[in-house]
């Protein structure tokens, strides 16, 4: 099943996602600057790897750079499967960072 979108929808989705995660990163950095607890850095690592996972899944390059994919010689479905698997692994690492960060922030 394939869902069709208007041309602007994809870029608005990516812009909104990166904007919200950027604001979240600023909040985390502010908390870290006030309290200097290592848990904030783990949460920041989560945000960075979460952005990477979504960028891989959406086939975007960070900061709006032109996406360059080497589809020559490989089946497109294989390339897509690899990209989805890689995004899943990066997302799993992101969730691990979040759990460590929350655990460290929860300590007294």
C-alpha positions, 0 to 999 in steps of 0.5 A: 500500500502506498499513500500519496501526498501533495508535494509540499507535505513531505518537506513540511513534515521534515521541517516540523520534525527537525524544528521540534527536535532542535527545540528539544535539544536546546531545552536539554542543553539548557538543563545540562548547563544549569545542573551539569548532570551526565544524564542530560548528555545521554538524552542529547545523544538520544536526540541526535541519533533519533534525528539520524534514524529519521533522516535515514528512514526518510532518505534525507541528508541533515541540514537540507543537503542534496540526498545522494544515493547509489542505486546503480546496480542494486535493486531498489527494494534491497536498498530500501530494506537496508535503509529501513534496517539501518534506521531501525538499528540507529533508532534502537541505539537512540532509545538505549541512550534515552533510557540511560539518560533517564536513569541517570537523571532519576538518581539523587 
